[in-house]
Amino acid sequence: MRFILYILLFIILPFTAALSGEIIVDPEGEVRTLTEAIKIANAGDRIIVQPGRYREGAITIDRPVKIIGIDYPEFDGENQYEVMRITADSVTIRGLRITNVGVSFIEDRAGIRVERSHHCVIKDNKFENNFFGIYISQSSDCRLTGNELQAFGTREANTGNGIHLWYSRDVVIENNTVRGHRDGIYLEFVRNTYVRHNLGEDNLRYGLHYMFSDSCYYQDNVFRHNGAGVAVMYTRHVVMTNNIFEYNWGPAAYGLLLKDISRSRVENNIFYRNTVGIFSDGSNWIDITKNDF
C-alpha cells in the first residue's frame, strides 16, 4: 500500500506543479524577458519579474497568468510602443512600472490595453509619461485598483486619458490616483461600473468623464485642480454621492457638469472653490440633495 502511495505522489505532484507553476524573469537569469516567459507559461502560472528595466516593444499576454513585479521593474515603451496588450481572460498584473508610451494619432497606445477580456486585475502599478495609461475595450468584470498614473500633458490634443473604458461593463475602479492626463477617468458606452475612492488631480479636461454610460456609480472620490471636475453626458441612472469637487477653477470650469442626463442622483457631495458648483443643461428627473456648496 505504501509503495502504491509513493507511486501516486510521484505522478500527481509534478502534474500539480505544472498546473500552478512559477517562472522567474531576471535580466541575469535563464528567462530574461517577459515575452519569453509568456511563451513558455501554462494557464494559471505566476510570472515573477525581478527588478530591472525591460525594453521589449509591445508585449501580448494571450493566456491566463499572474504577472507580479518585485520592487517595480520598469517596462519602457521607448516613446514608440504600446507596452502590454491583454487578450486572455483572468490575467493579473501587479507591481510593475510602465513608462514612456509614445503619442499616436492613429492608434490609442496605452501602458496596458485590455481587449475582449474578462476577469482581469490591474493592481498596484505605476504608470509614468504614457499617452493612455490603462485602456479597457469590450471587456467585463475587471478590477483596476491601487494604481498611480502620472502624465505630463500640456495640450488636450496630444494627451490621452489615464483610465479609459469603452464598451465595457461590471468594472470596479478604486483607490487610483490619476494626474496630468486629458481626462483622469473616461467611460464611454459603459454599464454597471463603480468608481470609488479615487483621486483625479491636475488633469487637463475632466477628473472624471461619462459618455453614454448608464447605471453607474461614483462615490467617495476627490476631483481637484482639473480643467473641470466631472462631466456626465447623455447618460441615465447615475448615482453620485460623497465626492469632493474642489479648486476646479477657470473661465469654463465646473465642479460638476450635467449634460442631457436623466433619472440620476447627486447627494452628500462637497463643492469647494469651483467657478460653478453644478451646471446642468438639458437634464431632468435629477435629485440634487444634501450637498455642501
C-alpha positions in Angstrom: 0.0 0.0 0.0 2.8 2.4 0.9 4.5 1.7 -2.4 1.4 2.5 -4.3 1.0 5.8 -2.4 4.6 6.7 -3.3 3.9 5.9 -7.0 0.7 8.1 -6.9 2.6 11.0 -5.3 5.4 10.7 -7.9 2.7 11.0 -10.7 0.4 13.7 -9.1 2.9 16.2 -7.6 4.6 17.1 -10.9 1.2 17.4 -12.5 0.1 19.8 -9.7 3.2 21.8 -10.1 2.6 22.1 -13.8 -0.9 23.4 -13.1 0.3 26.3 -10.9 4.0 26.8 -11.8 6.2 29.8 -11.3 8.5 31.4 -13.8 11.2 33.9 -12.8 12.1 36.7 -15.2 15.5 38.2 -14.4 17.9 40.2 -16.7 20.7 37.9 -15.4 18.7 34.7 -15.3 17.6 31.9 -17.6 14.4 33.7 -18.6 15.4 37.3 -19.4 12.2 38.8 -20.9 8.5 38.8 -20.1 7.8 37.9 -23.7 9.8 34.7 -23.3 8.1 33.9 -20.0 4.6 34.2 -21.5 5.6 31.9 -24.4 6.5 29.1 -22.0 3.8 29.7 -19.4 0.8 27.5 -18.8 -2.6 28.7 -17.8 -2.6 29.8 -14.1 1.2 30.2 -13.8 2.8 33.0 -11.8 5.4 35.1 -13.6 7.7 36.8 -11.1 9.6 39.8 -12.6 12.8 40.8 -10.9 13.9 44.5 -10.7 15.4 46.0 -13.9 14.5 47.9 -17.0 12.9 45.9 -19.8 12.6 47.2 -23.3 10.6 44.6 -25.2 8.4 46.6 -27.5 4.7 45.6 -27.5 4.1 42.5 -25.3 0.9 40.4 -25.9 -0.5 38.4 -22.9 -2.6 35.7 -24.5 -3.0 33.3 -21.7 -4.4 33.5 -18.1 -1.3 34.2 -15.9 -0.4 36.3 -12.9 2.5 38.8 -13.5 4.0 40.0 -10.3 6.7 42.6 -10.1 9.4 42.8 -7.4 10.4 46.4 -6.5 8.6 47.8 -9.5 10.5 46.5 -12.5 10.2 49.1 -15.4 8.7 48.3 -18.8 9.8 51.1 -21.1 7.8 51.9 -24.2 10.7 54.0 -25.5 8.2 56.7 -26.6 7.1 54.5 -29.5 5.4 51.3 -28.3 2.3 50.2 -26.5 3.7 48.3 -23.6 1.2 45.4 -22.9 -1.9 44.1 -24.5 -4.1 41.6 -22.7 -6.2 39.3 -24.9 -6.8 36.4 -22.5 -9.3 36.1 -19.6 -8.3 36.1 -15.9 -5.0 37.9 -16.2 -3.5 39.7 -13.2 -0.8 42.4 -13.5 0.6 43.8 -10.2 3.6 45.8 -9.1 5.0 47.0 -12.4 6.3 50.4 -13.5 5.2 51.2 -17.0 6.7 54.2 -18.8 7.1 56.2 -22.0 4.3 55.1 -24.2 4.5 57.4 -27.2 1.8 59.6 -28.7 0.0 58.3 -31.7 -2.9 60.0 -33.6 -3.7 56.8 -35.5 -3.9 54.3 -32.6 -4.6 55.0 -28.9 -1.4 53.4 -27.5 -1.6 52.6 -23.8 0.6 51.3 -21.0 -1.8 48.4 -20.6 -4.6 47.7 -23.0 -7.3 45.0 -22.2 -9.2 43.8 -25.3 -12.2 41.5 -25.2 -11.1 40.1 -21.9 -12.9 39.2 -18.7 -11.9 39.0 -15.0 -8.7 40.9 -15.3 -7.0 42.5 -12.3 -4.6 45.5 -12.7 -3.4 46.4 -9.3 -0.7 48.5 -7.5 1.2 49.5 -10.7 2.9 52.8 -11.5 2.3 54.5 -14.9 4.6 57.4 -15.9 4.7 59.5 -19.0 2.2 57.5 -21.1 -0.2 58.6 -23.8 -3.0 56.5 -22.4 -2.5 54.7 -19.1 -5.0 51.8 -18.8 -7.3 51.2 -21.8 -10.2 48.7 -21.4 -12.1 47.8 -24.5 -15.1 45.4 -24.9 -14.3 43.7 -21.6 -16.1 42.9 -18.3 -15.7 42.0 -14.7 -12.3 43.7 -14.3 -10.8 45.4 -11.3 -8.4 48.4 -11.5 -7.2 49.2 -8.0 -4.3 51.0 -6.3 -2.6 52.3 -9.4 -0.7 55.5 -9.7 -0.9 57.3 -13.1 1.2 60.4 -13.9 1.4 62.1 -17.3 2.8 65.5 -18.2 0.4 66.7 -20.9 0.3 70.3 -21.9 -2.4 70.2 -24.5 -5.6 68.1 -24.8 -4.9 67.1 -28.4 -1.7 65.3 -27.6 -2.6 63.8 -24.3 -4.6 60.6 -23.7 -6.8 59.6 -20.7 -5.4 58.0 -17.6 -8.0 55.2 -17.3 -10.2 54.8 -20.4 -13.2 52.4 -20.7 -15.0 51.7 -23.9 -17.9 49.3 -24.5 -17.3 47.5 -21.2 -19.3 46.6 -18.1 -19.1 45.5 -14.5 -15.7 47.1 -13.8 -14.5 48.4 -10.4 -12.2 51.4 -10.4 -11.0 52.2 -6.9 -8.1 53.7 -4.9 -6.3 55.0 -8.0 -4.5 58.4 -8.4 -4.5 60.0 -11.8 -2.7 63.2 -12.7 -1.7 65.1 -15.8 -3.8 63.3 -18.4 -6.5 64.7 -20.6 -9.3 63.1 -18.6 -8.4 61.3 -15.4 -11.0 58.6 -15.9 -13.1 58.3 -19.0 -16.1 56.0 -19.6 -18.0 55.6 -22.9 -20.7 53.1 -23.6 -20.1 51.5 -20.1 -22.6 49.8 -17.8 -22.8 48.8 -14.1 -19.4 50.2 -13.2 -18.2 51.6 -9.8 -15.7 54.4 -9.5 -14.8 55.0 -5.8 -12.0 56.3 -3.6 -10.0 57.7 -6.5 -8.1 61.0 -6.7 -8.3 62.9 -10.0 -6.0 65.9 -9.9 -4.4 68.4 -12.3 -5.9 66.7 -15.4 -6.3 69.0 -18.5 -10.0 68.5 -19.1 -12.0 66.5 -16.6 -11.2 64.4 -13.5 -14.0 62.0 -14.5 -16.0 62.0 -17.7 -19.0 59.9 -18.6 -20.5 59.5 -22.1 -23.5 57.2 -22.8 -22.7 55.2 -19.7 -25.9 54.1 -17.8 -26.4 52.6 -14.4 -23.0 53.6 -13.0 -21.9 54.8 -9.6 -19.2 57.1 -8.4 -18.7 57.8 -4.7 -16.0 58.9 -2.2 -13.7 60.4 -4.8 -11.7 63.6 -4.9 -11.6 65.8 -8.0 -9.2 68.7 -7.6 -7.5 71.3 -9.8 -8.8 69.8 -13.1 -10.0 71.8 -16.1 -13.4 70.8 -14.7 -14.2 68.3 -12.0 -16.6 65.8 -13.5 -18.8 65.7 -16.7 -21.7 63.3 -17.0 -23.2 63.4 -20.5 -26.0 61.6 -22.4 -26.5 59.2 -19.6 -29.2 57.8 -17.3 -29.3 56.3 -13.8 -26.0 57.6 -12.4 -25.5 57.8 -8.6 -23.0 60.5 -7.5 -22.5 60.5 -3.7 -19.9 61.6 -1.1 -17.5 63.1 -3.5 -15.3 66.2 -3.1 -15.1 68.7 -6.0 -12.6 71.4 -5.2 -10.4 74.0 -6.9 -11.7 73.4 -10.4 -11.3 77.0 -11.3 -11.1 78.8 -14.6 -13.1 80.6 -17.3 -15.1 77.4 -18.2 -14.6 75.3 -15.1 -17.4 73.5 -13.2 -17.3 71.2 -10.2 -19.9 69.1 -11.9 -21.3 69.4 -15.5 -24.6 67.6 -16.2 -25.5 67.5 -20.0 -28.6 65.7 -21.2 -28.8 63.2 -18.3 -31.9 61.8 -16.5 -33.0 59.8 -13.6 -29.9 60.3 -11.6 -28.9 61.4 -8.0 -26.4 63.9 -6.7 -26.2 63.6 -2.9 -23.9 64.4 0.0 -21.1 65.9 -2.0 -18.9 68.8 -1.2 -18.3 71.6 -3.7 -15.4 73.9 -2.6 -13.9 76.8 -4.6 -15.2 75.8 -8.1 -16.0 78.6 -10.6 -19.5 77.0 -10.8 -20.6 74.2 -8.4 -23.1 72.4 -10.7 -24.0 73.3 -14.2 -27.0 71.4 -15.7 -28.1 71.6 -19.3 -31.0 69.7 -20.9 -31.3 67.3 -17.9 -34.4 66.1 -16.0 -35.5 63.9 -13.2 -32.4 64.7 -11.2 -32.3 64.6 -7.3 -29.8 67.1 -6.0 -29.9 66.9 -2.2 -27.8 67.4 0.9 -24.8 68.8 -0.9 -22.5 71.5 0.6 -21.5 74.4 -1.6 
